[in-house]
Structure formats: structure tokens, C-alpha cells
């Protein structure tokens, strides 16, 4: 149900249902029509709302795994509720929307404080969005006190070589049949006598209903997969690591991504220009001591100058060679050995250092700036060893 259409009594009943829930399974919905469960989701699309599957008290709080995707989510056959929480509002009907927004926050706040699991694929993005949308009403401490379970993190912990890039990949690993997000059949052959406007409304209604129910099916599957993964983690002795290290880290990274670092754009530009001038000076010095012009960033051209023209390898024993072609290397280790024999290796070492500073750190940060600030996106499952990785920057 869309909570905007609930009356006062229905809202009280919903809050009571949430209070008795054993778990919440969530997915954010975006303006482009995709959700967190779509691999083709556009990263730049803004969040429109959150769909929540409220798992209620039952005799079997952890349902058995399904072996097939051929079933339809139906609230009449379950004690669960599927609700939609709109998080993006326009400026029209401001008074009414403020009331809805307040109730949405009340629902989300109660979910965070129920001390039952909130299951979400890419839970970090969900928590970060809550902090960004409700920054005035929610603090990082409230997020830190919540219980979140991320099936993607669990699957990666069991098999670190598989980063589980999408919900589809996760489901395909745990269900026998190939997974499909589904398509909508909009064939209008049987509705030839219907007016165009009515037909459009019908298509829109059935498309919305299909998307809503299909997302409910996917959230039910996500819940069941999480239960399977929890069992596998316990069997493999990884449950304690999952709970004490990986799950708290989700919340830490979500909070980190809401913070920004101010960068002085003009100072970076000035620094880039200074480093650029130094690179030109080093390039001229290298050409002068080498006695010819060559591309300093080209390993093959540098090798020709150092070893074919200057014959520096003959003055130093046991220089490292490349693995495939067994050519004398132009690596930092080799250049350090050669720098006392000729001025060129030392110039190349400084050139590489300055070039790295300019391209990676100075110009790199300038490319990642947004309105004078930088903020990294952290990846918890980006490496096999468990090391954190980041991008932009």
C-alpha cells in the first residue's frame, strides 16, 4: 500500500504492525523507474521512495528457501505487508505533503529502533540516503544503533572472489531457474474498442501494479536468500566475523559518505600549473643529458636511451628484467641502482614522482570535486583480501 492513501486509523494499525515485525526487507526506488534490485539502475538517478516488505510475527520467522522463482507475492496468502514510502516531494500542496513526510519519517524511525533486522541489498546506500534525506531529523548515532543485514556482504564473505555485483547475480546463485526482473506485456489487441485516454490509464495502472507486485516477489526472495546465507555463515564459522566487523562497517561507511571535505579549487589549479612547469623543466633536462629528444613516459624509448645508447646496464650487475620479454626493466628499483652512474635516471625518477602528484592527486582531485567538495564512495566488497577500496576519489 502507498501510505499517502492511509487514514488516521490505518496509519495507527500500520505502526502497530511495524512494532510487531520480525524483519524489514527494503529497496529504494529511483526516478528513472529502477530500484536497488536492478543491475541497469542509473547511478545518477535520484531516490523517489522506499518499498518495504514488513515481515510479521509467524510460527516460522525464518521461512524455508524457495527452489524456484515461479510464484507471485500475494498479501492475502501472507501475514506480511508491502508498503511504499515516498521520500521525494514537490513544492505543491506543501501542507499536505509535510504531513505525509512526517509520517514517512515516523515509519522509518520506528524501523530503525525496532531492534529487528533491516535487510537490504547494498544497505550502505539505503542508510546513507536516510541520512541525506532526513539529515535534520536523524543522527548517525540512530543509524549506528539499527540492525542491518546485507546479503551482498554475506555472499562476498563466503566467497571473496565473487563481488556479487547485482541482485540478479545473487538470486541466480541461490535459485535453480535463471532469474529475470520481468517485462510488461502492453499488447492492446484485445482493447481495440477502448478510447486512447482510457487505454493509457489502464496500461499505466497495470504496469504500476505489475512493478509493485514484482518488487514484492523480489523482496521476498531477498529475505529467503538472506536466511540461507545466515545459515551458511554459521556453518562456516563466519557468523561472528559478519556481525562484529562487516555489519558495523556498513553503517560506518554510510556515515562517512555523508561527510564532505572542502577543497580550495584555485589553490589546486595553481599547484597543478607549478607542477606542470616543473615537468617541462625536467623534460628539457632529460633531453639535454641524453643528447636527444624522447618521450619520458615511454618505457621502450627510455630503454633505448639508457641501455642501447648509454650502455648503463654494462656498468651495473644483475638488473631486473621484464617477465615476458626478459628486457632490462626501467622500474624504480632499476633506476635507483643507475642514478649514481648517469644524471638521466635521477631526472626520470623525479619526473615520475612529479607526474604522479599532478595527474593522480592534484588533477585527480579537481576532477572529483562537486561544488568545492570531495566525498569518496567506499566499496566494502571490492577486494578479495577484505581491504577497503574507494572511487571518486
C-alpha positions in Angstrom: 0.0 0.0 0.0 1.0 3.6 -0.6 0.9 5.2 2.9 -0.2 8.5 1.4 -3.7 7.0 1.0 -4.0 5.7 4.5 -6.4 7.2 7.0 -5.6 8.0 10.6 -6.8 4.6 11.9 -4.9 2.8 9.2 -1.8 4.6 10.0 -2.0 3.6 13.6 -2.6 0.0 12.6 0.5 0.2 10.3 2.7 1.5 13.2 1.4 -1.3 15.4 2.2 -3.9 12.6 5.8 -2.4 12.4 6.2 -2.7 16.1 5.4 -6.5 15.9 7.6 -7.1 12.8 10.4 -9.7 12.8 12.2 -8.2 9.9 12.0 -5.4 7.2 13.2 -6.0 3.6 13.8 -2.8 1.8 14.7 -1.4 -1.7 14.9 2.2 -2.8 13.0 3.2 -5.9 14.5 5.8 -8.3 13.1 8.4 -10.6 14.1 6.5 -13.7 11.8 3.6 -12.7 14.6 1.3 -11.5 15.3 0.1 -8.0 18.2 -1.1 -5.9 17.5 -4.5 -7.3 18.1 -3.5 -10.9 21.6 -4.1 -12.3 20.9 -1.5 -15.0 20.0 1.2 -12.4 21.3 4.6 -13.4 23.6 5.8 -10.5 22.8 9.4 -11.1 19.0 9.0 -10.8 17.6 10.5 -7.6 15.7 8.4 -5.0 11.9 8.6 -5.3 10.9 6.4 -2.4 11.4 3.2 -0.5 9.4 -0.1 -0.8 9.4 -2.1 2.5 8.3 -5.7 2.9 7.2 -5.9 6.6 7.7 -9.5 7.8 5.2 -10.1 10.6 5.2 -12.5 13.6 4.6 -16.1 12.3 5.1 -19.6 13.6 8.2 -19.7 11.2 10.0 -16.4 11.4 12.7 -17.8 9.1 10.9 -19.4 6.1 12.4 -22.3 4.2 14.3 -21.5 1.0 12.4 -21.5 -2.3 13.9 -23.5 -5.1 12.0 -21.8 -7.9 11.2 -18.2 -8.9 7.7 -19.2 -10.2 5.5 -17.7 -7.5 3.6 -14.4 -7.1 3.7 -12.3 -4.0 0.2 -12.1 -2.6 -0.5 -10.3 0.7 -3.7 -12.4 1.1 -1.5 -15.6 1.5 0.9 -13.9 3.9 0.9 -12.1 7.2 3.3 -9.6 5.7 2.7 -6.1 4.4 4.2 -4.4 1.4 4.3 -0.6 1.8 5.6 2.3 -0.3 7.2 5.3 1.4 7.6 8.4 -0.8 10.7 10.3 0.1 10.8 13.0 -2.7 8.3 15.8 -2.6 7.4 18.7 -4.8 6.7 22.2 -3.6 2.9 21.9 -4.4 0.4 21.1 -1.7 3.1 21.8 0.8 1.0 21.5 4.0 -0.4 18.1 3.0 3.0 16.8 1.9 4.6 17.9 5.1 2.1 15.7 7.0 2.9 12.7 4.7 6.7 13.4 5.0 6.4 13.4 8.8 4.6 10.1 8.8 7.1 8.5 6.5 9.9 9.6 8.9 7.8 8.2 11.8 7.7 4.8 10.0 11.4 4.8 9.1 12.4 6.0 12.6 10.3 3.1 14.1 12.0 0.6 11.8 15.5 1.8 12.9 14.6 1.4 16.6 12.7 -1.9 16.4 15.9 -3.9 17.1 14.9 -6.4 14.3 16.9 -6.8 11.1 16.5 -4.4 8.1 17.5 -6.5 5.1 18.7 -4.6 2.1 20.9 -5.3 -1.0 23.5 -2.5 -0.7 22.4 -1.5 2.8 25.1 1.2 2.9 23.3 3.2 0.1 20.0 2.9 1.9 21.4 4.2 5.2 23.3 7.0 3.5 20.1 8.1 1.7 18.2 8.2 5.0 20.9 10.4 6.5 20.9 12.7 3.4 17.1 13.0 3.1 16.4 13.3 6.9 19.6 15.0 8.0 17.7 17.3 10.3 15.7 14.5 12.0 18.2 11.7 12.2 21.7 11.4 13.6 24.5 9.0 12.8 24.0 7.5 16.3 20.5 6.4 15.5 21.8 4.7 12.3 24.6 3.1 14.3 22.0 1.6 16.7 20.0 -0.1 13.9 20.4 -3.7 12.8 21.1 -4.1 9.1 21.8 -7.2 7.1 23.2 -7.1 3.6 23.0 -10.3 1.6 25.7 -8.9 -0.8 28.2 -8.6 2.1 27.3 -12.1 3.4 27.7 -13.7 0.0 31.1 -12.0 -0.5 32.3 -13.1 2.9 31.5 -16.7 2.0 33.2 -16.3 -1.4 35.5 -13.2 -1.5 36.4 -13.8 -5.2 32.8 -13.1 -6.1 31.8 -9.5 -5.5 28.1 -10.2 -6.3 27.6 -7.1 -8.4 23.8 -7.3 -8.6 20.7 -8.7 -7.1 20.1 -10.8 -10.2 23.6 -12.4 -9.8 22.8 -13.2 -6.1 19.4 -14.8 -7.0 20.9 -16.9 -9.8 23.3 -18.4 -7.3 20.6 -19.5 -4.9 17.7 -20.4 -7.2 17.6 -23.2 -9.8 16.0 -21.2 -12.6 17.6 -18.2 -14.4 16.4 -15.0 -12.8 14.6 -12.3 -14.7 13.3 -8.9 -13.5 10.3 -9.5 -15.8 8.8 -7.5 -18.6 5.3 -5.9 -19.0 3.1 -7.0 -21.9 1.4 -3.9 -23.3 -0.3 -5.6 -26.2 -3.5 -3.7 -26.8 -5.0 -6.1 -29.4 -7.9 -7.1 -27.1 -8.7 -3.5 -26.2 -9.4 -2.1 -29.7 -12.7 -0.5 -28.8 -11.3 1.3 -25.7 -10.6 5.0 -26.0 -6.9 6.1 -26.2 -7.0 8.0 -22.9 -8.7 5.2 -21.0 -6.3 2.7 -22.6 -3.3 4.7 -21.4 -4.7 4.8 -17.9 -5.2 1.1 -17.9 -1.7 0.4 -19.2 -0.3 2.7 -16.6 -2.3 1.1 -13.8 -1.4 -2.5 -14.8 2.2 -1.5 -15.3 2.3 0.1 -11.8 0.6 -2.9 -10.3 2.9 -5.3 -12.0 6.0 -3.4 -10.9 4.7 -3.2 -7.3 3.9 -6.9 -7.1 7.1 -7.9 -8.9 9.2 -5.9 -6.4 7.3 -7.6 -3.6 8.3 -11.0 -5.0 11.9 -9.9 -5.3 12.0 -8.6 -1.7 10.5 -12.0 -0.5 13.3 -13.7 -2.4 15.9 -11.4 -0.9 14.6 -12.3 2.6 14.8 -16.0 1.9 18.3 -15.8 0.4 19.5 -13.8 3.5 18.2 -16.6 5.7 20.1 -19.1 3.6 23.3 -17.0 3.8 22.9 -16.6 7.6 22.8 -20.4 7.9 25.9 -20.8 5.6 27.8 -18.2 7.6 27.1 -20.1 10.8 28.1 -23.4 9.3 31.4 -22.0 8.0 32.2 -20.2 11.3 31.9 -16.8 9.7 28.8 -15.5 11.5 30.7 -13.8 14.3 33.0 -12.0 11.8 30.0 -11.0 9.8 28.2 -9.5 12.9 31.1 -7.9 14.7 33.1 -6.5 11.8 31.3 -6.4 8.4 27.8 -5.2 9.6 29.1 -2.3 11.8 31.4 -1.3 8.9 28.3 -0.8 6.7 27.0 1.9 9.0 30.4 3.5 9.4 30.9 3.8 5.6 27.3 5.1 5.2 28.0 7.9 7.7 31.4 8.6 6.1 29.8 9.1 2.7 27.6 11.8 4.0 30.6 13.9 5.0 32.4 16.1 2.6 35.9 17.7 2.5 36.2 21.2 1.3 38.9 21.8 -1.3 40.3 25.1 -2.5 39.9 24.9 -6.2 42.1 27.9 -7.0 44.9 26.5 -4.9 44.7 23.2 -6.7 44.8 24.9 -10.0 47.8 26.9 -9.0 49.6 23.8 -7.7 48.8 22.0 -11.0 50.4 24.8 -13.0 53.5 24.8 -10.8 53.9 21.0 -11.2 53.3 21.3 -15.0 56.1 23.8 -15.3 58.4 21.5 -13.3 57.6 18.6 -15.6 58.6 20.7 -18.6 61.9 21.7 -16.9 62.7 18.0 -16.2 61.8 17.0 -19.7 64.3 19.6 -21.1 67.0 18.4 -18.7 66.4 14.8 -19.7 66.7 15.6 -23.4 69.9 17.6 -22.7 71.8 14.9 -20.7 70.6 12.2 -23.1 71.7 14.1 -26.2 68.4 13.5 -28.0 64.6 14.0 -27.7 62.4 11.1 -26.5 59.2 10.5 -24.7 59.9 10.3 -20.9 56.7 8.3 -20.3 57.6 5.6 -22.9 59.4 2.6 -21.3 60.6 1.4 -24.7 62.1 4.8 -25.7 63.7 5.2 -22.3 65.1 1.7 -22.5 66.7 2.5 -25.9 68.4 5.6 -24.4 69.6 4.0 -21.1 70.8 0.7 -22.4 71.3 0.9 -26.2 72.8 4.4 -26.4 74.3 5.0 -22.9 75.0 1.2 -22.2 74.3 1.7 -18.4 73.4 -1.9 -17.9 77.0 -2.8 -18.6 78.1 -0.8 -15.6 75.7 -2.5 -13.1 75.3 -6.2 -12.4 72.0 -8.1 -12.1 69.4 -5.6 -13.2 65.8 -6.7 -13.0 64.2 -7.8 -16.3 60.6 -7.9 -17.5 58.8 -11.2 -17.1 57.6 -11.9 -20.6 60.2 -10.5 -23.0 63.1 -10.5 -20.5 64.1 -7.0 -21.4 66.0 -4.8 -18.9 63.4 -3.1 -16.7 63.0 0.7 -16.4 61.3 0.3 -13.0 62.1 2.5 -10.0 64.3 -0.2 -8.5 66.5 -0.3 -11.6 66.6 3.5 -11.9 67.7 3.8 -8.2 70.7 1.5 -9.0 71.6 3.5 -12.0 71.3 7.1 -10.7 74.9 7.3 -9.5 76.2 6.3 -12.9 74.5 9.0 -15.0 72.2 12.1 -14.4 69.3 10.7 -16.5 68.0 8.0 -14.2 67.7 10.6 -11.3 65.8 13.0 -13.6 63.4 10.3 -14.7 62.7 9.3 -11.0 61.8 12.9 -10.2 59.8 13.3 -13.4 57.7 10.2 -12.5 57.2 11.5 -8.9 56.0 14.9 -10.0 53.9 13.4 -12.8 52.2 11.1 -10.3 51.5 14.0 -7.9 50.0 16.1 -10.7 47.9 13.5 -12.5 46.6 11.4 -9.6 46.4 13.8 -6.6 46.1 17.3 -7.9 44.3 17.0 -11.2 42.6 13.8 -9.9 41.0 15.7 -7.0 39.9 18.5 -9.3 38.1 16.0 -11.5 36.2 14.6 -8.4 35.1 17.9 -7.0 31.4 18.7 -6.6 30.7 22.4 -5.7 34.0 22.8 -4.0 33.8 19.5 -2.0 35.0 15.9 -2.4 33.5 12.8 -0.9 34.6 9.2 -1.7 32.3 6.2 -2.4 33.6 3.3 -0.4 33.4 -0.3 -1.6 33.3 -3.0 1.1 33.5 -5.9 -1.3 36.0 -4.6 -3.8 38.9 -6.8 -2.9 39.5 -10.5 -2.2 41.7 -9.7 0.8 38.9 -7.6 2.5 40.8 -4.3 2.0 38.5 -1.3 1.5 38.6 0.4 -1.9 37.2 3.8 -2.9 36.3 5.7 -6.0 35.7 9.4 -7.0 38.3 9.8 -5.5 
